[in-house]
Structure formats: C-alpha cells, structure tokens
Amino acid sequence: MRRKRIVVLGATGSIGESALKVAHDIPERMEIVGLAANSNVKKLAAQANVVRPKALCLVDESKASELPGLLDYQPQIFTGEKGLVEIACLEEAEMVLVAVVGTGGLRPALAAIEAGKDLAVASKEILVMAGETVMREAATKGVMVLPVDSEHNAIFQCLDGQRKRPTPNAQRPTSNEEVRRLILTASGGPFRETPASEFEEITLERALRHPTWNMGPKITIDSATLFNKGLEMIEAHWLFGVEMKRVEVVIHPQSIVHSMVEFADGSVLAQLSHSDMCFPIQYAVTWPERVPNSLPPLDFGKLSKLEFVTPRYDDFPALNLARQAGETGGTLPAVLNAANEVAVSAFLARQISFPRIWQLVEQVMNRHTSVAHPDLDAILRADQWGRTEATAAVGPISQV
Ligand SMILES: NC(=O)c1ccc[n+]([C@@H]2O[C@H](COP(=O)([O-])OP(=O)(O)OC[C@H]3O[C@@H](n4cnc5c(N)ncnc54)[C@H](OP(=O)(O)O)[C@@H]3O)[C@@H](O)[C@H]2O)c1
C-alpha cells in the first residue's frame, strides 16, 4: 500500500475541492504535492496553508505577486500558462489530476504524459478536442489515463472487473467484441420534463439549479442542455476505444447508477454510489486497489426507485450534434466544444437564450470543414476558429 503523490490542476474548483477532501480522507494513500488555479489567489493560498504542497501555480500573472503574502510557508511558485505546464511536470508527482474548466488543461496534460505521469482526467474538454492525440501519447509513454468523470469512471470500473489483473497498458477492453454497448446515464438536468415550447423562457437561475449534482457553472449549464452528455459520448469513445455508434445515453434521474457496460453475452454491469465526485476521484487515485473511506454507503431500503428513460433527442439536439461530431472526428469535436463554450458563456452573461446555445453550436459546426487526424496545432487552430465564429454568431452584446 503506497501513497500516491498528486498535482491538482484546477484546485479551487468543484472537482479540486473534492480532491482535497479525498486526500484528507485517505492520507495514507494520497499526498498532494502541487496545487494550481487560474486567478482565485485567496482560495489557492487558503488551501495551500492547510495542505502544504511543495509547489503552487497561479495562471493569472497579474495576481501572482499577492500569493507569497497570503502563505504561511514558502512553496515553489509557478505562474502563467508556462507555469501550469511546469507544475504538471513536477518531479515529485506521479499523477496529475486535470480539473481545469475549458481547454487550458490540454497542454499541461500532454506535458505530464511526456514527463511520464499518469493522468486522472476530469476535464472532458481535452479528450473531446484531442482524444486521439492524448490516448496515443499515453500509450506510447506507457502511462495511464484514468477517468474521473463519474460516468467514465463507472465504465472503467465495470470493464476492470473483466480482467484478473489490470496492467497500465491494458486500459482498453482486451477484445472490443466483448463490449456490445457503453451506456452513459444522464440525470436529464433541470428541464428533463419541461416542454420544448417553454425553453425560450428558461432563465439563468433555473438552468443553474441542477437536481442531483453540485458542480461549477459551465458544466451545470451543459447538463441542462445535455451537451455535457454529448461531450461525454465523445470522451467515452476515445477513452475506451469503442465506436461512437456503440456509445449510448439513457436518462436516469436519480443519478445513482453512474453508467453501464453491456457485454456480448447480453449481461450488463453497472456501478452505483451516491452522487459525490469523491467516489470516482478516490478510485482513480487508488486504482487498481480499493480502500475504505468515510463516504456514506448506499442504503437500498431508502432508494425508492431507479428509473431509466430514453432521451428526448428532438428537444435536446446536443446529443445528436455530439454524435455527429464524434462520428466525423478530426477537428469537428474541437469546434463543437469551442462553440459550446462561447455559447454557454454568452448564456451565463444573459446575452443569449437557452435554445440559442445549441442553435449557435449547430450553425458553427455546419460552417466547419473538418481536418482528419489533426495534430495539436490543427486542433488548436480549429478551437480558435470555432470560438471566433461562435463569438460572431452571438452578435453585439445585448441582454436577453
Ligand atoms: N464538477 C463536477 O462535478 C464535474 C464532474 C465531472 C467532470 N467535471 C469536469 O471537471 C472540470 C472542472 O469542473 P469544475 O466543475 O470543478 O469547474 P469549476 O468549479 O468552475 O472550477 C474550475 C477550476 O479550473 C481553474 N481554471 C479555470 N481556467 C483555468 C486556466 N485557464 N488555467 C488553469 N486553471 C484554470 C479554476 O481556477 P479559479 O478558481 O482560479 O478560476 C478552478 O480551479 C471541467 O472540465 C468539468 O467538465 C466536473
């Protein structure tokens, strides 16, 4: 039994906070050696004073000078985007937890792989944009890409049971034919039962009220549009090497079954727990072992029902748009992701209506000519192109 030394990118966010809770809960298995955030200097310093990691990074250089004065010890301090790459390659670290919202985690993730670190990936954006590159580089370097997203972590757990002794390079199912379908569960978000005729009236406050998960604002809006599930379909395709047509979605409002795998013989394995990100984070950290913790167990006597419903594909076009992007591949997923990020920011700023989010993404996707098997530069160019097109489509700033 060994302590894993971990750098957390996105420490001040919702996943970052959960990671700190896990480290506190299982100190004999998890040691945080680095913490990184974008600009929340006070929170980063407060976390550091408790956890006392060897290194810190603040990406926003204009606030970096405040950091030393807020600390009661003297860690190594990195700054800027370059600093994020440097802390991801910290010599002491064995694993990097990428929990940066948006695409800022891609370069540090690739650098960490290059430096031989295992990745625990919460930032689905990096696998959506560059899944082919990330998985290829990880395989070349012989490092693990462990999913933290609860659905992919669930699938990983279901697939893990199929092997007697998992080894780092046996991350994908040994035989693709053994897996018939990956079934991602989705809570359905706050508008699961809202008639499409009312979508135009949806307010920001209502969209931010997720029924089962407590998360950052971007992913909460993505859960309401179902783009989150769409991004996860593409993420699953790359993580597990399963074609898009075998990645399916089912609405499960209780968020207790986190995802399922149907095997060739028709048997289905599912992973269940309370909806708390500490579960998947811990599994990614302690894999391939399981250790006790203080998280609450499921009380089956109190689970009155577990429901499963087919998604309303016509009312929530995000799922079909993501399937189209995943099946086309190349640079189209990066464009979908970029356009969605711009659209969500505009919705959060009350500049566009709720249905305009997917209309805008579709408009930008339709204008894109995908480049097959793109290298990192081509991916980043497509990302930038998607952002520029989407920003133009948002139009002049006005409030809705
Ligand atoms: N929350 C969940 O339950 C959940 C579940 C599954 C997957 N995920 C994924 O995990 C990622 C993080 O989600 P979240 O909900 O934790 O987001 P969040 O609460 O908004 O936190 C985002 C974190 O990323 C940092 N950050 C933002 N931009 C950055 C940049 N350019 N460089 C470095 N750090 C940056 C933020 O720092 P500041 O605080 O300084 O701005 C913060 O620490 C997302 O990709 C999301 O899709 C989240």
The ligand as an SDF file (V2000), in Angstrom:
LIG
                    3D

 48 52  0  0  0  0  0  0  0  0999 V2000
  -17.8490   19.4760  -11.0090 N   0  0  0  0  0  0  0  0  0  0  0  0
  -18.0960   18.2320  -11.2900 C   0  0  0  0  0  0  0  0  0  0  0  0
  -18.8010   17.5280  -10.5660 O   0  0  0  0  0  0  0  0  0  0  0  0
  -17.5020   17.6160  -12.5360 C   0  0  0  0  0  0  0  0  0  0  0  0
  -17.8140   16.2890  -12.8480 C   0  0  0  0  0  0  0  0  0  0  0  0
  -17.2070   15.7080  -13.9410 C   0  0  0  0  0  0  0  0  0  0  0  0
  -16.3190   16.4260  -14.7380 C   0  0  0  0  0  0  0  0  0  0  0  0
  -16.0560   17.7190  -14.4350 N   0  0  0  0  0  0  0  0  0  0  0  0
  -15.1230   18.4720  -15.2860 C   0  0  0  0  0  0  0  0  0  0  0  0
  -14.0590   18.9240  -14.4780 O   0  0  0  0  0  0  0  0  0  0  0  0
  -13.5830   20.1890  -14.9380 C   0  0  0  0  0  0  0  0  0  0  0  0
  -13.6510   21.1770  -13.7850 C   0  0  0  0  0  0  0  0  0  0  0  0
  -15.0190   21.3410  -13.4370 O   0  0  0  0  0  0  0  0  0  0  0  0
  -15.4620   22.1160  -12.1100 P   0  0  0  0  0  0  0  0  0  0  0  0
  -16.9220   21.9250  -12.0060 O   0  0  0  0  0  0  0  0  0  0  0  0
  -14.5670   21.7230  -10.9890 O   0  0  0  0  0  0  0  0  0  0  0  0
  -15.1610   23.6230  -12.5670 O   0  0  0  0  0  0  0  0  0  0  0  0
  -15.0930   24.9190  -11.6380 P   0  0  0  0  0  0  0  0  0  0  0  0
  -15.7220   24.6840  -10.3130 O   0  0  0  0  0  0  0  0  0  0  0  0
  -15.5740   26.0370  -12.4840 O   0  0  0  0  0  0  0  0  0  0  0  0
  -13.5050   25.0820  -11.3850 O   0  0  0  0  0  0  0  0  0  0  0  0
  -12.6240   25.3020  -12.4460 C   0  0  0  0  0  0  0  0  0  0  0  0
  -11.1850   25.2720  -11.9670 C   0  0  0  0  0  0  0  0  0  0  0  0
  -10.3310   25.4730  -13.0890 O   0  0  0  0  0  0  0  0  0  0  0  0
   -9.4680   26.6010  -12.8240 C   0  0  0  0  0  0  0  0  0  0  0  0
   -9.2110   27.2470  -14.0990 N   0  0  0  0  0  0  0  0  0  0  0  0
  -10.0830   27.8560  -14.9260 C   0  0  0  0  0  0  0  0  0  0  0  0
   -9.4530   28.2890  -16.0470 N   0  0  0  0  0  0  0  0  0  0  0  0
   -8.1580   27.9390  -15.9020 C   0  0  0  0  0  0  0  0  0  0  0  0
   -6.9950   28.1000  -16.7010 C   0  0  0  0  0  0  0  0  0  0  0  0
   -7.0410   28.7260  -17.8880 N   0  0  0  0  0  0  0  0  0  0  0  0
   -5.8320   27.6020  -16.2420 N   0  0  0  0  0  0  0  0  0  0  0  0
   -5.7820   26.9750  -15.0500 C   0  0  0  0  0  0  0  0  0  0  0  0
   -6.8280   26.7970  -14.2470 N   0  0  0  0  0  0  0  0  0  0  0  0
   -7.9970   27.2620  -14.6660 C   0  0  0  0  0  0  0  0  0  0  0  0
  -10.2670   27.4620  -11.8570 C   0  0  0  0  0  0  0  0  0  0  0  0
   -9.4020   28.3580  -11.1580 O   0  0  0  0  0  0  0  0  0  0  0  0
  -10.0130   29.7220  -10.4910 P   0  0  0  0  0  0  0  0  0  0  0  0
  -10.8710   29.2650   -9.3420 O   0  0  0  0  0  0  0  0  0  0  0  0
   -8.8040   30.4400  -10.0460 O   0  0  0  0  0  0  0  0  0  0  0  0
  -10.7860   30.4080  -11.5630 O   0  0  0  0  0  0  0  0  0  0  0  0
  -10.8440   26.3630  -10.9610 C   0  0  0  0  0  0  0  0  0  0  0  0
   -9.8630   25.8820  -10.0950 O   0  0  0  0  0  0  0  0  0  0  0  0
  -14.4820   20.5520  -16.1270 C   0  0  0  0  0  0  0  0  0  0  0  0
  -13.8390   20.1550  -17.2980 O   0  0  0  0  0  0  0  0  0  0  0  0
  -15.7250   19.7180  -15.9250 C   0  0  0  0  0  0  0  0  0  0  0  0
  -16.3680   19.3940  -17.1380 O   0  0  0  0  0  0  0  0  0  0  0  0
  -16.6110   18.3220  -13.3440 C   0  0  0  0  0  0  0  0  0  0  0  0
  1  2  1  0
  2  3  2  0
  2  4  1  0
  4  5  1  0
  4 48  2  0
  5  6  2  0
  6  7  1  0
  7  8  2  0
  8  9  1  0
  8 48  1  0
  9 10  1  0
  9 46  1  0
 10 11  1  0
 11 12  1  0
 11 44  1  0
 12 13  1  0
 13 14  1  0
 14 15  2  0
 14 16  1  0
 14 17  1  0
 17 18  1  0
 18 19  2  0
 18 20  1  0
 18 21  1  0
 21 22  1  0
 22 23  1  0
 23 24  1  0
 23 42  1  0
 24 25  1  0
 25 26  1  0
 25 36  1  0
 26 27  1  0
 26 35  1  0
 27 28  2  0
 28 29  1  0
 29 30  1  0
 29 35  2  0
 30 31  1  0
 30 32  2  0
 32 33  1  0
 33 34  2  0
 34 35  1  0
 36 37  1  0
 36 42  1  0
 37 38  1  0
 38 39  2  0
 38 40  1  0
 38 41  1  0
 42 43  1  0
 44 45  1  0
 44 46  1  0
 46 47  1  0
M  CHG  2   8   1  16  -1
M  END
$$$$
